[in-house]
Each structure stands twice: as C-alpha cells, then as structure tokens.
Amino acid sequence: MMTVETLRAFGADVDDGLARCMNKEDFYLMLVRKASEDHRLSLLSEQLAAKDYAAAFETAHALKGMYANLSLTPLTKPVSEMTELLRSRTDTDYSALMEEAAAQFARLCGL
C-alpha cells in the first residue's frame, strides 16, 4: 500500500511534495496514485522508437513536470535528462534513460 513512508523509501522528497500539496497527505497520495496510473511513459518510448523527437519532447516535458511537482526524484532524474536532450532534438540512444525511467515507474507502481 502506498504511504508517505513507502514513498520516502522509494526516494521521493515527500516533505517537498507535501509542501506543494499544502501538507495534505491524502491529497498528495491521491496525486501520486494518479501519476502511477499515467501511461505517457510508454507513449514516450514509442515516440523515441519512431524518432519523433518533437512529440517525444512534449511528452517528456509533461512527465518531467508531473514527477517534479510530486517530488518523485527517482523518476524525475531520467525524464529530466531526456527532456533536455529532446529540447534540442538530439538524435541519440535513449534506451538507458528509458530503462531507468521504466524501472523506477515499475517500482512506484509496486508501492
């Protein structure tokens, strides 16, 4: 069951996330649960495979904002790196960053 404690163990900056949610734990946890149900990470993977870097940038940027606002640090890091590479439409191998993001997303979903 997802709790503030399990999110701390996951590596989230729970204090910062709670502060953004007016210290309302139920509200914060509800938003994190919604983030764990978001399927745009797989969309990002598809866009990268298709080398649609403009669309991938938009998706990565939206995910970065969601993860950062919820202080989900383990997810924010790889998605932020992809966002910055995609901002300049860098044609590179994104597989390691996608694998890291997917692994962290799976960990979040398992909480």
N, C-alpha and C positions, 0 to 999 in steps of 0.2 A: 504494500500500500504506500502510495506517495505521501510523504510527510516532509515537514521542514527539515527534519533530521536526515532523512534519506537523500534529500536534495543537497544538503551540506556534504554528505559522504560522496555524492556524485561529483562534487566540485563546484557547485553553484555558489555564487556570492549571495546567499539568502538574505543577509541583512540589507544589502543594496536593493535586491529585488523587492523585499518587503517595504522598504522606504518608498520605492516607486509606486507601491500599491497602498500608500497611506497606512502602512503597518497592519493591514487587514489580511491576516493569514489565509482565511478561507478564499478571499478574492485572488490572492497570489497563487494559491494552489489550483484554483479553477483555471486561471490563465495558463499555468504551466501544463495542466492536463490538456487544454485546448492545443497548446503548442505540440504536445506529444501525439496529437491526432492529425496534425498538419501533414499533407502528403507532398508538399512542394520540394522536399529534398530529392525524391525520386524524379520529379519533373526536372530539377536541375541536372541530375545525372543524364537524363535523356537529351536535354538541350546541349550539354557538353559533348556527348557522343556524336550529336549531329553537327557540332561546331557552330551552333547558333549562339555566338558569343553575346550578341545584343540581348536576346531573350534571357540567356543564362545570367547576364549581369543583373537584369531586373529581378529575376528570381532570387539570386544570391543576395542582392541588396535588401530585399524584403525579409529574407530569412535572417540576415545579419541584424536587422533592426529588431525583429521579434526576439531573437535569442539574447541580444544585448540588453534590451529593455527588461527582460526577465532575469538577467544576470546568470544565464546558463553558460558559464565560462567554457566548459569543455566543448560545447557546440559553437560558441561564438568564435573561438580561435580559428578553426579551419575554414569556416564560412567567411570570416573577415579576410583571410588570406586570398581566398578565391575571388571575393568581391573586388579586391584591389587589383588583382591580375586581370580580371574581366573588365574593369573600368577602362583599361587601355586595349581591350580586345586581344590580350596576349594569347597566342597560339602555343600552348604548352601541354604537357601531360598533367592533367588534373586528377589522375586516378588515386594518388596517395592522399590528397586532401579529401577527395570524395570518400575514400575508405575510412579515413579518420572520422569524418562527419557522420557517416552511416553507422560506424561502431558506437560513437557517442550517442547518437539518436536511439539506437537499439538499447543501450544502457538506460537512457532516460525512460523509454517505453517499458522497461522491465522493472521500474521502481514501483 
